Amino acid sequence: MDPPNVLLVVLDSARARNCSLYGHDNETTPFLSEFADDAVTFEQARAPSVHSISSHASIFTGYHTEEHDVTEHKSFVRPEATVWHRIAAEHGYETGLFTPNVIVAQTSNLGDVFDTCVGPKRAKFRLFDDALAPLDVQGRLSPKEYAREALGHDKPIRSLLNGVYKKLESRGGSHDPTSEGGDVYVDEFLSWADERSGPWAACLNLMDSHTPFEPDPEYDNWSDDAAERARERVHDDEVPEPFTDAFWEHLADLEPLYDGTIRQADAAVERLVEALDERGLLDETTVVVTSDHGEGFGERTELDPDVRLRHHSWGIDEVLTHVPLLVRSPGGDGGRTVASPASLTRFPDVVDATVEGDDPADAFVPDGDVLSSTFRIKPPGNELSLPEAEREPYFGPWRAVYRETEDGVVKYARRGDDAIELGVPDAQRTVRRADSDGGVVEDVFGGLEPRGVRLGSAAGRDVEDDVEDRLADLGYLR
């Protein structure tokens, strides 16, 4: 008898705070709430980092960011350090990755560790590869600012034409619902699973809830006039200059659209689970549904109220680290909740438990602390459209330690000389307990050592000319 299959579903950028399963007012995750009746729901799950490359590296290897040092878009990992390589080599599983996420599937080598890798499907966003394009420039520039940059390039005419092309062809973001919505990759995965004759292990990373926040009309349930104006600004490339009051207002206006995209991702998961059930595969599979990180809409950071969150570019706040996590074991029989802190870094242990026939869900809770960290932004911070003298408050590392106490879950966070202690009763609230000297964070992270996971970077790798364009269009800072 074959061991159970393993399916990891990552709802990219979906934060627990905006999931109705975790108390959000808008009913964004009705299916996950239903799914929870037959699964284990973790109330205090944390992502290992706040951006895709580091979080996925931790999920795939079982190491913390400081241990694997996979922090750049083009970082490489040793394939044999990943659970996907190990489960294939030691247990004969076939493995597959299905995602439009260019960082996971293309710029790094994370996609190479799978037998099959499907995605992304985007088109190019420039006419001339040897000239400047709007997506090469840090931050979002006004047309006048871009024209100034283009005229300073050694291919000024081609650079200007690239700008015109982007203006005419782009819908304000590289996520095209018709070619890269969750259903597209659900279908790709199901076709692949139908062709497998033995045990398989797969990762589905769905980008519906990632920028540019364009839900299909049937899921766009909470947009108001401000959200519609924000959507138009994105489409027209008229987003306000970053770090201005107008920009923070614009970012906050996008949140109702974000809720719609989470609802859309929830529907994709529903379709996926129903299809697995129809095929008789659901009860033969450990299904994990989670997110690699959350999202910021201008919230002031816990450590420094003068610093506000822009998407998932910096910070270690709950809106970035607290993620949904549900686990359905083969055969189901869930319906319980776990209040202890859980770490996605434990995913390889979940896979091992599945193979060994043990309860996989319990493996997400470590014996000790749960950690989350990011080195973003790295000095000198040229990707920030701020004067050099104003950049330091954004520099990493940002670090957090989550610990279960008699009073509940306590978070110890630190960046530089700033440190704080918070109570985190649930996904909707934090309670400031005290300032801190940062000693807990320093002691815990000081005990981490490099594990030889990072292989290098993609220097010399044959990557499509427009990959960095895509990253910038997704909102990633370099």
C-alpha positions as CSV (number, residue, x, y, z in Angstrom):
1,M,0.0,0.0,0.0
2,D,1.4,3.4,-1.0
3,P,1.9,6.0,1.7
4,P,-0.4,9.1,1.6
5,N,0.1,11.9,-0.8
6,V,1.1,15.4,0.4
7,L,-0.4,18.7,-0.9
8,L,0.8,22.1,0.3
9,V,-1.4,25.0,-0.7
10,V,0.1,28.4,-0.2
11,L,-2.3,31.4,-0.6
12,D,0.3,33.9,-1.3
13,S,0.1,37.1,0.8
14,A,-3.1,36.1,2.7
15,R,-2.9,37.3,6.2
16,A,-4.9,35.7,9.0
17,R,-6.4,39.0,10.1
18,N,-8.4,39.3,6.9
19,C,-9.7,35.7,6.9
20,S,-13.2,35.3,8.3
21,L,-12.1,32.0,9.7
22,Y,-9.9,34.1,12.1
23,G,-12.6,36.7,13.0
24,H,-12.5,39.1,10.1
25,D,-15.9,40.9,9.6
26,N,-16.1,40.3,5.9
27,E,-16.8,36.7,5.0
28,T,-13.7,36.2,3.0
29,T,-13.1,32.5,3.7
30,P,-16.4,30.6,3.9
31,F,-15.0,27.5,2.5
32,L,-12.0,27.4,4.8
33,S,-14.5,27.7,7.7
34,E,-16.3,24.7,6.3
35,F,-13.0,22.8,5.7
36,A,-12.1,23.4,9.3
37,D,-14.8,21.1,10.4
38,D,-12.8,18.2,9.0
39,A,-9.3,19.6,9.6
40,V,-7.1,21.0,12.4
41,T,-7.1,24.8,12.5
42,F,-4.1,26.6,14.0
43,E,-5.0,29.8,15.7
44,Q,-1.4,31.0,16.2
45,A,0.5,30.0,13.0
46,R,3.4,32.2,11.9
47,A,5.3,32.5,8.7
48,P,9.1,32.1,8.9
49,S,9.6,35.4,7.1
50,V,7.7,38.2,5.4
51,H,8.5,37.6,1.8
52,S,8.3,34.6,-0.6
53,I,11.9,33.6,-1.1
54,S,12.8,33.3,2.6
55,S,9.5,31.8,3.7
56,H,9.4,29.2,1.0
57,A,13.1,28.3,1.7
58,S,12.2,27.8,5.4
59,I,9.0,25.8,4.5
60,F,10.9,23.6,2.1
61,T,14.0,23.0,4.2
62,G,12.9,23.3,7.8
63,Y,15.5,25.9,8.6
64,H,15.0,29.5,9.9
65,T,16.1,32.4,7.7
66,E,19.3,32.9,9.6
67,E,20.1,29.3,9.1
68,H,19.5,29.0,5.4
69,D,20.4,32.6,4.3
70,V,18.2,32.4,1.3
71,T,17.1,36.0,1.2
72,E,17.5,37.3,-2.4
73,H,15.2,36.7,-5.3
74,K,17.9,34.8,-7.2
75,S,19.2,32.8,-4.2
76,F,19.9,29.1,-4.7
77,V,19.4,26.2,-2.2
78,R,21.0,22.8,-2.2
79,P,18.3,20.6,-3.6
80,E,19.1,17.8,-1.2
81,A,18.3,20.1,1.7
82,T,14.7,20.3,0.7
83,V,11.9,18.0,1.8
84,W,10.8,17.6,-1.8
85,H,14.1,16.1,-2.9
86,R,14.3,13.9,0.2
87,I,10.8,12.5,-0.2
88,A,11.4,11.7,-3.8
89,A,14.9,10.1,-3.2
90,E,14.0,8.1,0.0
91,H,10.3,7.2,-0.6
92,G,9.7,7.3,-4.3
93,Y,7.3,10.2,-4.4
94,E,6.8,12.2,-7.6
95,T,6.8,15.9,-6.9
96,G,5.3,18.9,-8.6
97,L,5.1,22.7,-8.2
98,F,2.3,24.8,-9.7
99,T,2.5,28.6,-9.4
100,P,2.6,31.9,-11.1
101,N,5.1,33.1,-8.5
102,V,8.2,34.0,-10.5
103,I,10.4,34.0,-7.4
104,V,9.5,30.5,-6.4
105,A,9.3,29.0,-9.9
106,Q,11.8,31.0,-11.9
107,T,14.3,33.4,-10.4
108,S,15.5,31.1,-7.6
109,N,16.1,27.4,-8.1
110,L,13.3,26.4,-5.7
111,G,11.3,25.2,-8.7
112,D,14.2,23.0,-9.9
113,V,13.9,20.6,-6.9
114,F,10.5,19.4,-8.2
115,D,10.1,16.7,-10.9
116,T,7.5,19.0,-12.6
117,C,7.3,22.8,-12.4
118,V,4.4,24.6,-14.1
119,G,4.3,28.4,-14.3
120,P,4.4,31.3,-14.6
121,K,2.4,32.3,-17.7
122,R,2.9,36.0,-18.0
123,A,3.7,37.9,-21.1
124,K,6.6,40.4,-21.4
125,F,6.2,44.0,-20.3
126,R,8.7,45.7,-22.6
127,L,9.3,46.2,-26.3
128,F,13.1,46.5,-26.1
129,D,15.2,44.3,-23.8
130,D,18.3,46.6,-24.1
131,A,16.5,49.7,-22.9
132,L,15.0,51.0,-19.7
133,A,11.4,50.0,-18.8
134,P,9.2,51.4,-16.1
135,L,9.5,48.2,-14.0
136,D,13.3,48.5,-13.9
137,V,13.0,51.6,-11.8
138,Q,12.8,51.4,-8.0
139,G,9.4,52.4,-6.8
140,R,6.6,53.8,-8.9
141,L,7.4,56.9,-10.9
142,S,5.1,59.5,-12.4
143,P,5.2,59.7,-16.2
144,K,7.3,62.9,-16.0
145,E,9.8,61.2,-13.6
146,Y,10.0,58.1,-15.8
147,A,10.6,60.3,-18.9
148,R,13.5,62.0,-17.1
149,E,15.0,58.6,-16.3
150,A,14.5,57.4,-19.9
151,L,16.2,60.4,-21.4
152,G,19.2,59.7,-19.2
153,H,19.5,56.1,-20.4
154,D,21.9,55.2,-23.3
155,K,18.9,54.1,-25.3
156,P,16.6,57.1,-24.6
157,I,14.1,56.6,-27.5
158,R,13.7,52.9,-26.9
159,S,13.3,53.6,-23.2
160,L,10.5,56.1,-23.9
161,L,8.8,53.6,-26.2
162,N,9.0,51.0,-23.4
163,G,7.2,53.4,-21.2
164,V,4.5,54.0,-23.7
165,Y,4.1,50.3,-24.3
166,K,3.8,49.6,-20.5
167,K,1.2,52.4,-20.3
168,L,-0.9,51.0,-23.2
169,E,-0.6,47.2,-22.4
170,S,-0.4,46.9,-18.7
171,R,-3.5,46.6,-16.5
172,G,-1.5,47.9,-13.6
173,G,-0.1,44.6,-12.5
174,S,1.4,41.4,-13.7
175,H,-1.3,39.1,-12.3
176,D,-3.7,38.4,-15.1
177,P,-6.8,36.6,-13.8
178,T,-7.5,35.0,-17.1
179,S,-4.0,33.4,-17.4
180,E,-2.9,33.2,-13.8
181,G,-5.9,32.9,-11.5
182,G,-6.0,30.1,-8.9
183,D,-8.3,28.0,-11.0
184,V,-5.8,27.8,-13.8
185,Y,-3.2,26.3,-11.5
186,V,-5.7,24.1,-9.8
187,D,-6.5,22.6,-13.2
188,E,-2.8,22.2,-14.0
189,F,-2.3,20.4,-10.7
190,L,-5.3,18.1,-11.1
191,S,-4.2,17.1,-14.6
192,W,-0.8,16.2,-13.2
193,A,-2.2,14.3,-10.3
194,D,-4.5,12.3,-12.6
195,E,-1.5,11.0,-14.4
196,R,0.4,9.8,-11.3
197,S,0.4,6.1,-10.6
198,G,2.2,6.2,-7.2
199,P,2.5,8.6,-4.3
200,W,2.9,12.2,-5.0
201,A,3.9,15.4,-3.2
202,A,3.0,18.8,-4.6
203,C,3.0,22.5,-3.8
204,L,0.3,24.9,-5.2
205,N,1.2,28.5,-4.7
206,L,-1.8,30.7,-5.7
207,M,-1.3,34.4,-6.3
208,D,-4.9,35.6,-6.3
209,S,-4.4,37.5,-3.0
210,H,-1.1,39.1,-4.0
211,T,-0.9,42.5,-5.6
212,P,-2.4,44.0,-7.7
213,F,-5.6,42.9,-5.9
214,E,-7.9,42.4,-8.8
215,P,-10.7,40.0,-7.8
216,D,-13.1,38.7,-10.3
217,P,-16.5,40.5,-10.2
218,E,-18.2,37.6,-8.4
219,Y,-15.8,38.0,-5.5
220,D,-15.4,41.8,-5.4
221,N,-18.0,42.1,-2.6
222,W,-16.6,44.9,-0.5
223,S,-15.3,47.6,-2.8
224,D,-16.4,51.1,-2.1
225,D,-15.8,54.3,-4.0
226,A,-12.4,54.8,-2.5
227,A,-11.4,51.3,-3.5
228,E,-12.6,51.9,-7.1
229,R,-10.5,55.1,-7.3
230,A,-7.5,53.2,-6.0
231,R,-8.0,50.5,-8.6
232,E,-8.2,53.2,-11.3
233,R,-5.0,54.8,-10.0
234,V,-3.2,51.4,-10.3
235,H,-4.5,50.8,-13.8
236,D,-3.6,54.3,-14.9
237,D,-0.1,54.2,-13.4
238,E,-1.1,57.2,-11.2
239,V,-0.2,55.8,-7.8
240,P,0.9,58.6,-5.5
241,E,4.6,59.0,-4.6
242,P,5.6,56.4,-2.0
243,F,5.9,57.6,1.7
244,T,3.5,60.5,1.1
245,D,0.2,60.9,3.0
246,A,-1.6,60.4,-0.3
247,F,0.3,57.1,-0.9
248,W,-0.6,55.7,2.6
249,E,-4.3,56.7,2.0
250,H,-4.2,55.0,-1.4
251,L,-2.7,51.8,0.1
252,A,-5.4,51.7,2.8
253,D,-8.1,52.1,0.1
254,L,-6.9,48.8,-1.5
255,E,-7.8,46.6,1.4
256,P,-11.5,46.0,0.3
257,L,-10.1,44.7,-3.0
258,Y,-7.6,42.5,-1.1
259,D,-10.6,41.0,0.8
260,G,-12.1,40.1,-2.5
261,T,-9.0,38.4,-3.7
262,I,-8.9,36.3,-0.5
263,R,-12.5,35.3,-1.2
264,Q,-11.4,34.3,-4.7
265,A,-8.5,32.2,-3.4
266,D,-10.9,30.6,-0.9
267,A,-13.1,29.6,-3.9
268,A,-10.1,28.1,-5.7
269,V,-9.3,26.0,-2.6
270,E,-13.0,24.8,-2.5
271,R,-12.8,23.7,-6.1
272,L,-9.5,21.9,-5.5
273,V,-10.8,20.0,-2.4
274,E,-14.0,19.0,-4.1
275,A,-12.1,17.7,-7.1
276,L,-9.8,15.7,-4.9
277,D,-12.8,14.2,-3.1
278,E,-14.5,13.3,-6.4
279,R,-11.3,11.5,-7.5
280,G,-11.0,9.6,-4.2
281,L,-7.8,11.3,-3.5
282,L,-8.8,13.5,-0.6
283,D,-8.8,10.7,2.0
284,E,-5.4,9.6,0.6
285,T,-3.7,13.0,1.1
286,T,-2.4,15.2,3.8
287,V,-3.7,18.7,2.8
288,V,-2.0,21.8,4.2
289,V,-3.5,25.2,3.5
290,T,-1.5,28.2,4.6
291,S,0.2,31.4,3.4
292,D,3.8,32.4,3.0
293,H,3.3,35.9,4.6
294,G,0.8,38.6,5.1
295,E,0.4,42.1,3.7
296,G,0.7,45.6,4.9
297,F,-1.7,48.5,4.0
298,G,0.1,51.4,5.7
299,E,-0.2,50.2,9.3
300,R,2.3,51.7,11.7
301,T,4.8,49.2,12.8
302,E,4.8,47.8,16.3
303,L,8.4,48.6,16.8
304,D,8.5,52.2,15.4
305,P,5.2,54.1,14.8
306,D,7.0,56.4,12.5
307,V,7.6,53.5,10.1
308,R,4.6,52.3,8.1
309,L,4.1,49.0,6.3
310,R,4.2,48.9,2.5
311,H,3.0,45.5,1.2
312,H,5.5,43.0,2.6
313,S,8.7,44.9,2.1
314,W,9.9,45.3,5.7
315,G,8.7,44.9,9.2
316,I,7.8,41.9,11.5
317,D,4.3,42.9,12.4
318,E,1.3,40.5,13.0
319,V,-0.3,41.6,9.7
320,L,2.9,40.2,8.0
321,T,3.6,37.1,10.1
322,H,0.3,35.7,11.4
323,V,-1.0,33.4,8.7
324,P,-3.9,30.9,8.2
325,L,-3.0,27.3,8.7
326,L,-5.2,24.3,8.4
327,V,-4.2,20.6,8.1
328,R,-6.5,17.8,6.9
329,S,-5.0,14.4,7.6
330,P,-5.7,11.4,5.3
331,G,-9.2,10.3,6.1
332,G,-10.2,13.6,7.8
333,D,-11.4,13.4,11.4
334,G,-10.3,16.9,12.3
335,G,-12.5,19.6,13.6
336,R,-10.2,20.7,16.4
337,T,-8.2,23.9,17.0
338,V,-4.7,24.4,18.3
339,A,-3.9,27.5,20.3
340,S,-0.2,26.9,20.7
341,P,2.2,28.8,18.4
342,A,2.9,26.9,15.2
343,S,5.7,27.4,12.7
344,L,5.6,26.7,8.9
345,T,9.3,25.9,9.3
346,R,8.0,22.6,10.6
347,F,6.5,21.5,7.3
348,P,9.2,18.9,6.6
349,D,8.3,17.2,9.9
350,V,4.7,17.2,8.8
351,V,5.8,15.4,5.6
352,D,7.8,12.9,7.7
353,A,4.8,12.2,9.9
354,T,2.6,11.6,6.9
355,V,5.0,9.1,5.4
356,E,5.3,7.3,8.8
357,G,1.6,7.2,9.3
358,D,1.5,9.5,12.3
359,D,-0.8,12.5,12.9
360,P,0.8,15.2,10.6
361,A,-0.9,18.2,12.2
362,D,0.8,17.9,15.5
363,A,4.2,18.3,13.9
364,F,3.6,22.0,13.2
365,V,4.0,22.8,16.9
366,P,7.6,22.9,18.0
367,D,8.9,22.0,21.4
368,G,10.3,25.5,21.9
369,D,9.8,29.0,20.4
370,V,8.4,30.0,17.0
371,L,10.6,32.4,15.1
372,S,10.1,34.9,12.3
373,S,12.6,37.3,10.7
374,T,13.6,39.2,7.7
375,F,16.8,41.0,6.7
376,R,14.9,43.5,4.5
377,I,15.6,46.3,3.9
378,K,19.4,45.8,3.5
379,P,21.7,48.9,3.6
380,P,22.1,51.2,1.7
381,G,18.4,50.9,0.8
382,N,18.6,52.3,-2.6
383,E,15.3,50.8,-3.4
384,L,13.6,53.2,-1.0
385,S,12.6,56.5,-2.6
386,L,13.8,58.3,0.5
387,P,16.8,60.5,1.2
388,E,19.7,58.4,2.5
389,A,19.4,60.0,6.0
390,E,15.8,58.8,6.3
391,R,16.3,55.1,5.3
392,E,17.9,53.6,8.5
393,P,14.5,52.9,10.3
394,Y,13.6,50.5,7.5
395,F,16.8,48.5,7.6
396,G,16.7,44.9,8.9
397,P,17.1,42.5,10.5
398,W,13.6,42.6,11.9
399,R,13.1,39.6,14.3
400,A,10.3,38.1,16.4
401,V,10.1,35.3,19.0
402,Y,6.8,33.8,19.9
403,R,6.5,32.0,23.2
404,E,3.6,30.2,24.9
405,T,3.1,31.4,28.5
406,E,0.5,31.1,31.2
407,D,-0.9,34.4,29.9
408,G,-1.2,33.1,26.3
409,V,1.1,33.8,23.3
410,V,3.7,36.5,23.9
411,K,5.7,38.1,21.1
412,Y,9.2,39.5,21.6
413,A,10.2,41.7,18.7
414,R,13.3,43.7,17.9
415,R,14.9,45.8,15.2
416,G,18.1,47.6,16.0
417,D,17.7,49.3,19.4
418,D,13.9,49.1,19.3
419,A,12.4,46.2,21.2
420,I,8.9,45.4,22.4
421,E,6.9,42.7,24.2
422,L,3.3,42.0,23.0
423,G,0.5,39.7,23.9
424,V,-1.2,38.2,20.9
425,P,-4.6,36.8,21.9
426,D,-5.8,36.2,18.4
427,A,-5.4,37.3,14.8
428,Q,-7.3,40.6,15.3
429,R,-5.6,42.0,18.4
430,T,-2.2,42.7,20.0
431,V,-1.7,43.9,23.5
432,R,1.3,45.9,24.4
433,R,2.8,44.4,27.5
434,A,6.1,46.3,27.9
435,D,9.1,47.8,26.2
436,S,11.9,45.3,26.2
437,D,15.7,45.3,26.1
438,G,15.6,42.8,23.3
439,G,17.4,40.2,25.3
440,V,15.0,37.3,24.4
441,V,15.3,38.0,20.7
442,E,19.1,38.3,21.0
443,D,19.5,35.1,22.9
444,V,17.3,33.0,20.7
445,F,18.6,34.2,17.4
446,G,22.1,34.2,18.7
447,G,21.9,30.5,19.0
448,L,21.2,30.0,15.3
449,E,24.1,29.0,12.9
450,P,24.3,28.7,9.1
451,R,23.4,25.2,7.9
452,G,25.0,25.2,4.5
453,V,21.7,25.4,2.7
454,R,22.4,28.3,0.4
455,L,24.2,27.2,-2.7
456,G,24.8,30.6,-4.2
457,S,22.8,32.9,-6.5
458,A,21.5,32.9,-10.0
459,A,24.4,34.8,-11.4
460,G,25.0,33.3,-14.8
461,R,21.6,31.5,-14.8
462,D,19.6,31.8,-18.0
463,V,16.7,33.8,-16.8
464,E,14.2,35.5,-19.1
465,D,15.0,39.2,-19.8
466,D,11.7,40.4,-18.2
467,V,11.9,38.4,-14.9
468,E,13.1,41.4,-12.9
469,D,10.3,43.4,-14.6
470,R,7.8,40.9,-13.3
471,L,9.2,41.1,-9.8
472,A,8.9,44.9,-9.7
473,D,5.4,44.7,-11.2
474,L,4.5,42.4,-8.3
475,G,5.6,45.0,-5.9
476,Y,8.9,43.4,-4.9
477,L,11.7,45.6,-3.9
478,R,15.2,44.5,-5.0
